[in-house]
Amino acid sequence: MVPERLQVRALTGGEISTALDDLAELRIRVFADFPYLYDGDAAYEAEYLREYSAAADAVLVAAFDGTRIVGAATAAPMMHQKAEFRAPFEARGLDTARLFYFGESVLLAAYRGQGVGHAFFDLREDRARQCGATAACFAAVVRGADHPLRPAGYTPLDGFWAGRGYALVPGLVTDLAWKEHSEVKESAKTMQYWLKLL
């Protein structure tokens, strides 16, 4: 259960724009760590978030500690996502008009393990159902167990996602490019889809 001092709320429509700067900052900060190792770029963030916020029926679930946003999670209909996100589903004949895509879920380390992650999924799934979706999905970066930057004691979120009813779909993958801290330019990373029927 989320502690009383924290509030988790779903923002839609014009409300989303009020949280985009905080979302960009959280993405850069949280995704800098393993497994994404993202070397955040303000220009990339501005373009990415502009596209996301323009999607019809989008939702941004924000976790507030007072007036400060300490975590955020996004979702929007899959049919409004980039072609590379839709392509694996369309290739299998799956209807992206009935599918909701869950984007990032970023939360500062001090606030983890307090139920916020579950609230992020609950509110995004509620939004998906409200918009007529019959399934929800997300994509997670694929990193080998022997990755040189994998921290000691690192635990992937597979168990948490499975506990929420999501299942990894073998072969359902896409590629997304971003720049890691050790790279001089962007390179493609494999993203594995997880899916849940609503």
Backbone hydrogen bonds in HBPLUS format (Angstrom, degrees):
<---DONOR---> <-ACCEPTOR-->    atom                        ^
c    i                          cat <-CA-CA->   ^        H-A-AA   ^      H-
h    n   atom  resd res      DA  || num        DHA   H-A  angle D-A-AA Bond
n    s   type  num  typ     dist DA aas  dist angle  dist       angle   num
A0006-LEU N   A0003-PRO O   2.98 MM   3  5.61 157.2  2.03 117.9 125.1     1
A0007-GLN N   A0064-PHE O   2.95 MM  57  5.09 157.8  2.00 142.8 150.1     2
A0064-PHE N   A0007-GLN O   2.68 MM  57  5.09 170.5  1.69 159.3 162.3     3
A0009-ARG N   A0062-ALA O   2.92 MM  53  5.48 157.5  1.97 156.7 159.4     4
A0062-ALA N   A0009-ARG O   2.84 MM  53  5.48 156.3  1.89 165.4 163.1     5
A0011-LEU N   A0060-LEU O   2.73 MM  49  5.07 163.4  1.76 142.3 148.1     6
A0060-LEU N   A0011-LEU O   2.92 MM  49  5.07 162.2  1.95 149.2 154.6     7
A0015-GLU N   A0012-THR O   3.04 MM   3  5.47 140.7  2.20 145.4 139.5     8
A0016-ILE N   A0013-GLY O   3.23 MM   3  5.99 151.7  2.31 118.0 123.5     9
A0018-THR N   A0015-GLU O   3.06 MM   3  5.60 144.3  2.19 112.4 122.0    10
A0019-ALA N   A0016-ILE O   2.97 MM   3  5.64 160.8  2.01 121.0 126.9    11
A0023-LEU N   A0019-ALA O   2.93 MM   4  6.16 155.2  1.99 151.8 159.9    12
A0024-ALA N   A0020-LEU O   2.91 MM   4  6.12 161.3  1.95 151.1 155.1    13
A0025-GLU N   A0021-ASP O   3.09 MM   4  6.31 160.8  2.13 145.3 150.2    14
A0026-LEU N   A0022-ASP O   2.92 MM   4  6.14 158.8  1.96 150.6 156.6    15
A0027-ARG N   A0023-LEU O   2.85 MM   4  6.05 161.2  1.88 154.7 159.8    16
A0028-ILE N   A0024-ALA O   3.07 MM   4  6.28 167.6  2.09 152.2 154.7    17
A0029-ARG N   A0025-GLU O   3.03 MM   4  6.18 158.4  2.08 145.2 151.5    18
A0030-VAL N   A0026-LEU O   2.78 MM   4  5.78 171.7  1.79 158.9 161.0    19
A0031-PHE N   A0027-ARG O   2.96 MM   4  5.54 152.7  2.04 138.1 146.9    20
A0033-ASP N   A0030-VAL O   3.27 MM   3  6.03 161.4  2.31 117.6 121.6    21
A0038-TYR N   A0031-PHE O   2.70 MM   7  5.29 158.4  1.74 143.8 137.9    22
A0037-LEU N   A0033-ASP O   2.95 MM   4  4.97 176.9  1.95 126.9 126.6    23
A0181-HIS N   A0037-LEU O   3.27 MM 144  6.34 136.5  2.47 150.9 160.5    24
A0039-ASP N   A0179-LYS O   2.74 MM 140  5.56 166.1  1.76 162.5 158.2    25
A0045-GLU N   A0041-ASP O   2.97 MM   4  6.23 164.5  1.99 156.9 161.7    26
A0046-ALA N   A0042-ALA O   2.96 MM   4  6.14 158.1  2.01 146.4 151.8    27
A0047-GLU N   A0043-ALA O   3.17 MM   4  6.42 160.9  2.20 149.4 153.3    28
A0048-TYR N   A0044-TYR O   2.89 MM   4  6.05 172.0  1.90 160.0 162.7    29
A0049-LEU N   A0045-GLU O   2.86 MM   4  5.90 171.3  1.87 154.7 157.6    30
A0050-ARG N   A0046-ALA O   3.00 MM   4  5.98 141.2  2.15 135.1 145.5    31
A0051-GLU N   A0047-GLU O   3.15 MM   4  6.39 163.4  2.18 151.6 154.3    32
A0052-TYR N   A0048-TYR O   3.04 MM   4  6.33 162.9  2.07 149.4 154.6    33
A0053-SER N   A0049-LEU O   2.92 MM   4  5.92 171.9  1.92 146.5 149.2    34
A0054-ALA N   A0050-ARG O   3.22 MM   4  6.26 134.3  2.44 138.8 149.3    35
A0055-ALA N   A0052-TYR O   3.05 MM   3  5.50 159.6  2.09 114.5 120.9    36
A0058-ALA N   A0055-ALA O   3.34 MM   3  5.63 151.0  2.43 131.5 127.6    37
A0059-VAL N   A0075-ALA O   2.88 MM  16  5.41 156.0  1.94 158.1 158.6    38
A0075-ALA N   A0059-VAL O   3.06 MM  16  5.41 140.0  2.23 157.0 156.8    39
A0061-VAL N   A0073-ALA O   2.73 MM  12  5.11 163.5  1.75 163.5 165.0    40
A0073-ALA N   A0061-VAL O   2.84 MM  12  5.11 144.2  1.97 142.2 152.9    41
A0063-ALA N   A0071-GLY O   2.88 MM   8  4.97 169.0  1.90 138.4 138.1    42
A0070-VAL N   A0063-ALA O   2.85 MM   7  5.72 155.7  1.90 157.9 165.9    43
A0065-ASP N   A0068-ARG O   2.81 MM   3  5.27 160.5  1.85 156.6 161.7    44
A0068-ARG N   A0065-ASP O   3.26 MM   3  5.27 152.7  2.34 123.3 119.7    45
A0108-LEU N   A0070-VAL O   3.05 MM  38  5.90 169.9  2.06 175.7 175.9    46
A0072-ALA N   A0106-VAL O   2.78 MM  34  5.47 151.7  1.86 154.1 164.0    47
A0106-VAL N   A0072-ALA O   2.84 MM  34  5.47 166.0  1.86 168.4 166.4    48
A0074-THR N   A0104-GLU O   3.11 MM  30  5.88 149.8  2.20 157.4 163.4    49
A0103-GLY N   A0074-THR O   2.92 MM  29  5.10 139.7  2.09 116.5 127.9    50
A0076-ALA N   A0101-TYR O   3.03 MM  25  5.55 151.7  2.11 148.4 156.9    51
A0101-TYR N   A0076-ALA O   2.84 MM  25  5.55 162.9  1.87 158.5 158.7    52
A0080-HIS N   A0077-PRO O   3.06 MM   3  5.72 163.0  2.09 117.7 123.2    53
A0078-MET N   A0099-LEU O   2.84 MM  21  5.55 174.9  1.85 144.9 146.2    54
A0081-GLN N   A0078-MET O   2.91 MM   3  5.22 168.9  1.92 119.7 122.1    55
A0085-PHE N   A0082-LYS O   2.99 MM   3  5.45 140.3  2.16 110.7 121.8    56
A0086-ARG N   A0082-LYS O   3.21 MM   4  6.60 154.6  2.27 151.4 158.9    57
A0087-ALA N   A0083-ALA O   2.85 MM   4  5.81 154.9  1.91 156.0 162.4    58
A0089-PHE N   A0086-ARG O   2.99 MM   3  5.64 129.8  2.25 121.7 134.0    59
A0090-GLU N   A0086-ARG O   3.03 MM   4  6.18 165.7  2.05 154.7 159.3    60
A0091-ALA N   A0087-ALA O   2.85 MM   4  5.92 154.5  1.92 156.0 162.0    61
A0092-ARG N   A0089-PHE O   3.04 MM   3  5.23 136.6  2.24 100.1 112.3    62
A0094-LEU N   A0089-PHE O   2.92 MM   5  5.14 163.0  1.94 150.1 144.4    63
A0093-GLY N   A0090-GLU O   3.00 MM   3  4.90 159.3  2.04 102.4 108.0    64
A0098-ARG N   A0095-ASP O   3.21 MM   3  5.82 163.9  2.24 113.9 118.6    65
A0099-LEU N   A0096-THR O   3.35 MM   3  4.90 165.0  2.37 100.1 100.7    66
A0134-THR N   A0098-ARG O   2.84 MM  36  5.56 158.5  1.89 141.3 143.8    67
A0100-PHE N   A0135-ALA O   2.98 MM  35  6.37 159.2  2.03 146.5 152.9    68
A0137-CYS N   A0100-PHE O   2.94 MM  37  6.36 147.4  2.05 163.4 173.7    69
A0102-PHE N   A0137-CYS O   2.76 MM  35  5.97 168.7  1.78 168.6 172.6    70
A0111-TYR N   A0108-LEU O   2.96 MM   3  5.73 162.3  1.99 125.9 131.6    71
A0112-ARG N   A0109-ALA O   3.21 MM   3  5.44 172.1  2.22 114.3 116.4    72
A0119-ALA N   A0115-GLY O   3.15 MM   4  6.43 156.4  2.20 145.5 152.2    73
A0120-PHE N   A0116-VAL O   2.84 MM   4  6.16 151.2  1.92 153.0 161.5    74
A0121-PHE N   A0117-GLY O   3.19 MM   4  6.53 155.9  2.25 145.2 150.2    75
A0122-ASP N   A0118-HIS O   2.82 MM   4  6.08 166.1  1.84 156.4 160.9    76
A0123-LEU N   A0119-ALA O   3.02 MM   4  6.09 175.9  2.03 154.2 154.7    77
A0124-ARG N   A0120-PHE O   3.19 MM   4  6.25 152.0  2.27 139.8 147.6    78
A0125-GLU N   A0121-PHE O   2.85 MM   4  5.93 161.4  1.89 155.3 160.4    79
A0126-ASP N   A0122-ASP O   2.93 MM   4  6.16 151.1  2.02 144.4 152.9    80
A0127-ARG N   A0123-LEU O   3.09 MM   4  6.27 156.5  2.15 138.3 143.9    81
A0128-ALA N   A0124-ARG O   2.93 MM   4  6.19 157.0  1.99 147.3 153.8    82
A0129-ARG N   A0125-GLU O   2.99 MM   4  6.24 163.0  2.02 151.2 154.6    83
A0130-GLN N   A0126-ASP O   2.96 MM   4  6.21 159.5  2.01 149.6 155.8    84
A0131-CYS N   A0127-ARG O   3.05 MM   4  6.27 140.3  2.21 144.9 154.8    85
A0131-CYS N   A0128-ALA O   3.15 MM   3  5.20 128.6  2.43  95.4 108.6    86
A0133-ALA N   A0128-ALA O   2.93 MM   5  5.23 159.3  1.98 154.2 147.3    87
A0132-GLY N   A0129-ARG O   2.98 MM   3  5.10 164.2  2.01 110.9 113.7    88
A0198-LEU N   A0134-THR O   2.86 MM  64  5.16 165.6  1.88 122.4 126.9    89
A0136-ALA N   A0196-LYS O   2.85 MM  60  5.38 157.6  1.90 155.6 163.2    90
A0196-LYS N   A0136-ALA O   2.88 MM  60  5.38 148.8  1.98 161.1 166.2    91
A0138-PHE N   A0194-TRP O   3.10 MM  56  5.54 147.8  2.21 144.6 152.1    92
A0194-TRP N   A0138-PHE O   2.87 MM  56  5.54 152.7  1.95 162.5 168.2    93
A0140-ALA N   A0192-GLN O   2.85 MM  52  5.25 157.1  1.91 142.5 145.3    94
A0192-GLN N   A0140-ALA O   2.79 MM  52  5.25 162.2  1.82 153.4 147.3    95
A0142-VAL N   A0190-THR O   2.97 MM  48  5.75 155.2  2.03 161.5 158.0    96
A0147-HIS N   A0144-GLY O   3.07 MM   3  5.25 158.9  2.12 116.2 115.2    97
A0150-ARG N   A0147-HIS O   3.10 MM   3  5.41 168.2  2.11 118.2 120.5    98
A0154-TYR N   A0151-PRO O   3.14 MM   3  5.38 151.4  2.23 132.7 128.6    99
A0160-PHE N   A0157-LEU O   3.06 MM   3  5.26 116.2  2.48 104.0 119.3   100
A0161-TRP N   A0157-LEU O   2.97 MM   4  6.25 167.3  1.99 165.1 168.5   101
A0162-ALA N   A0158-ASP O   2.88 MM   4  6.07 163.0  1.91 153.2 158.2   102
A0163-GLY N   A0159-GLY O   2.96 MM   4  6.06 151.2  2.04 140.9 149.0   103
A0164-ARG N   A0160-PHE O   3.13 MM   4  6.44 126.7  2.43 137.8 151.4   104
A0164-ARG N   A0161-TRP O   3.03 MM   3  5.08 137.2  2.22  97.2 109.6   105
A0166-TYR N   A0161-TRP O   3.11 MM   5  5.53 162.3  2.14 148.3 143.4   106
A0165-GLY N   A0162-ALA O   2.91 MM   3  5.09 158.3  1.96 107.2 113.6   107
A0167-ALA N   A0195-LEU O   2.94 MM  28  5.40 157.5  1.99 139.3 144.6   108
A0195-LEU N   A0167-ALA O   2.92 MM  28  5.40 158.1  1.97 138.8 141.8   109
A0169-VAL N   A0193-TYR O   3.23 MM  24  6.17 168.1  2.24 151.3 151.5   110
A0172-LEU N   A0169-VAL O   2.98 MM   3  5.55 162.8  2.01 139.7 142.6   111
A0193-TYR N   A0172-LEU O   2.97 MM  21  5.72 165.3  1.99 169.7 168.8   112
A0174-THR N   A0191-MET O   2.94 MM  17  5.25 150.9  2.03 144.1 153.5   113
A0191-MET N   A0174-THR O   2.73 MM  17  5.25 164.6  1.75 167.7 166.0   114
A0176-LEU N   A0189-LYS O   2.97 MM  13  5.40 157.7  2.02 149.3 155.0   115
A0189-LYS N   A0176-LEU O   2.81 MM  13  5.40 153.5  1.88 132.9 140.1   116
A0178-TRP N   A0187-SER O   3.31 MM   9  5.83 150.1  2.40 146.6 141.5   117
A0187-SER N   A0178-TRP O   3.22 MM   9  5.83 161.3  2.26 130.8 128.5   118
A0183-GLU N   A0180-GLU O   3.04 MM   3  5.25 164.3  2.07 112.6 117.5   119
